[in-house]
Structure formats: C-alpha cells, structure tokens
C-alpha cells in the first residue's frame, strides 16, 4: 500500500489504464472463447448428432412404407397392382440400403457400430424373407409358405424397427448430452465473464478512489496552508508524506513556511537588538537568506554598519569636545 502511495501520479494513471485495458482484453478473450465453444458445439450437433438422429428415423419410416406396400402386394390379386408396386418396393429397398451406408460415417462409437451392424443383419434377413414372400405370391402359391414367411417377416421387421429406434434414442441422448455440455460451458464462461467484470470493477474503483485520496487529501491541506501564508500565519504544517508529486509539493510548502518563519524571526531579533543599541549583533540564520532573500540580510548589515559608524563618530566628537574643554 505504501509502495503504491509513493508511486508517481502519472504511473498511477498508467496503472489504471493498464488494468482497464487488461480487463477489456480479458473480456474480449472470454467472449471469443464463448463464441468459439458455442460455434464448435453447434457445428458438432448440426454436422453429426442431427444426421445421426434423422437418418435412422428416416430409415425406420422408409422400412414402414416398405412394409405397408409389401402388405398391399401380398393381399392384392391384381397383376397390374403388383407390377405397379414392384418399382416402389425396389426403390424403397435401394433407399434403405443407401441410408444404411450413409449412416456408417456417423456410427463412430462402439455402441453405435454394434447397433448398426445388428440393424443391418436384421434388415438383410427381413429382405430375404420379403423376397421369398413376393416370389411365393407371384407364383400364386400363397397357402404353402406364405403364412409362415409373413409371421417370420413380421418378427424380423419388428426387431429391425425397434433396433433403428434404439439407435435414434441413443443418438438423441448423445445430442442432449452435448447440448447440456454446451449449456454448462456457456454458463461457466458467463460466470467467468461476470467474475472478471467484478474483479476489474473492484480494482478500478479502488485505484480511482486511491488516486482521488492521494490528490484531494493533500490538496485540501495545501489550499489551507497557502491561505494561512497569505494572511501572514507562518505556523503551517502539511501532514502528508509521500514520494509522489503531491508529497513533494507538500514538503516544499512546509520547507518554504519554515524558511519564511526563520527569516522573519531572525529579522525581528536583529531589529530588536539594533533598537537596543546593540550594533554588534549578528544573524543566527544566515543560511536561510538564499536567493532573493539575501538582500534582506545585506540591507540590515549595511544599516548596522552605518549606525555603528555614526555611533562611533558621535562618541569621537564627544571625546574631542571634552579634550577642548580641558585645555581651556
């Protein structure tokens, strides 16, 4: 604290500026970190987690569409309706296969890879069963194997659909987790920004208060001292000790008051002695008469010399008159 008090006011102002600039830079850094973190997590959600949820959900929807059209195919007796449904079934099969391949790049964890492999196996088994059902249906041999195949395909479809929904749920939980981490990271960075603002505000407020105290406290004493000096009161002392500009100014005024009082007291003593006829008196504070004060001492010395000369002349004149009277 004393070290800061003795610091020059200019350096104190520079320190205040440095703290303020450092605070702004820190806030800017934290804001940039917040933006980058949020951007990074948002990018991760949009580029990975959203597709990893949407693709399995879309696969499940297409599998459901395939199952519905497959049922229409099995139930209809119209050859024309079957021919119309076959391209749709082929298209849905290709789209599901492509979707499985597309999802492979998002299955980066062991759990998701295992789930995708199981879903792929179930889908392949279901396709084999479906092709056999369609072949039986096209051969008009529905009563031989169709019931058993339909029951088997229903079980495979259900297992495959459930597995796809498990993948969707797994990825939803991952997305929610990363979203929660994003929220936590954002909150931590917000708290960090608030903490930095509070610390900088406290430091700046304290430093401003200290600078004002270092200026206003001695300034009030200096003003009071100069008013007393102007009115002729030389008994002034400024009780402020510091190595800054205000401390040096206070010390200079104290030294000036002491010098003035020393000179005035010395002048009073000299004049009093002269008035009593003591022309041998000498100044006891000659060191105080420096600069423009020197003529005051020289003037008094000249005055003492002249008075002393006149006194000696008067005494010599008196002695001569006494000698003349004695001769007469």
Secondary structure, DSSP 8 states (H G I E B T S, - for coil): -HHHHHS-HHHHHHHHHHHHHHHHHHHHHHHHHHHHHHHHHHHHIIIIIHHHHHHHHHHHHHHHHHHHHHHHHHH---HHHHHHHHHHHHHHHHHHHHHHHHHGGG--SHHHHHHHHHHHHHHHHHHHHHHHHHHHHHTT-HHHHHHHHHHHHHHHHHHHHHHHHHHHHHHHHHHHHHHHHHHHHHHHHHHHHHHHHHHHHHHHHHHHHHHHHHHHHHHHHHHHHHHHHHTT----------SSHHHHHHHHHHHHHHHHHHHHHHHHHHHHHHHTT-TT---S-GGG--GGGHHHHHHHHHHHHHHHHHHHHHHHHHHHHHHHHHH-
